[in-house]
Amino acid sequence: MNCRKVKANLADLLFEPEMVPAELRAHVDECAECRQELAELRATMNVLDDWEAPAPNPYFDARLFARLREEQQAPPAGFFERLRARLLYSTNLHLRPVAAGALAVMLLAGGAVTSFELHQRPAGPPESAAVDDLKSLDGNALVYQQLDTLDSTDDDPGTDPSNL
């Protein structure tokens, strides 16, 4: 057994020695470092058992309530002091929904701007009708082939156009 596992279970060995596995007790008996750690833990627990908490001051509650009343009756702090105190000492649980909403608005605005920029194409010079006709005819190579076939069959009257 390694020392790391033993040190993790030293408190169990101190408080409930009968519940600890025998191999852990054997390791503590063999390893001087773990034995020293157990002795230090035992000494710390003995000191804590002997320690007595000091008695509270009988006027503690009265002074605490007086200070609370003073704070409640004090004029409110300025905006920046309240904001600073909220940012420094607050848990910020109430700011999470606001932050989530602000992030959502920013994402929507960014998406809208990007979408608008992508769909807006720069307008080029207008093309003439002849250029448009030539482009559509260039795309119809199959039509040209069929027209050529029809032209060649018109010259030769003995050829049946359905056999081609």
C-alpha positions, 0 to 999 in steps of 0.5 A: 500500500502506498503512503498517499492512500494511507494518509487519506485514511489516517483520520479513519485510523484515528477515530475508528481503528477497528473499521480500518483494514489490517494492511493499512495498520500494518503499513503505519506500523512499518512506515516511519513517515506515516507513523509520524503523520498519525502522531501529529494528527493525534496531537492536533486532535488532543489540542482541539479537545482541550481548547475552550471557545471564549465566551461571547461578550454579553453586549455583542447583540446590543452593539450589533443591532445598534450598528444595523440600525445606524446603517439602515438610517444612514442616507443611501450611498451614491450610485457609483458606490452602490455599483462598486459594492455590488460588483465587489461583494455581491454573488452576482446571481441576479446579474446572470439573467441580465448578462444572458439577455445582453449576450442574446441581443448582441448575438442577434444584432451581430447575426443580423448585420452579418446576414445583411452584409452577405445578402447585399451584393454590389450592383454592377453595370447593367447588362444589355439584352443582347448579352443576356441572350448570348449567355442563354444561348451559350448554355444551350449547347444541346439545342444547337446540336438538335438544330444542326441535326434538323438542318442536315435532314432538311437538305437530304429529303430521304432521311427520316429525322426520327431515326437520328 
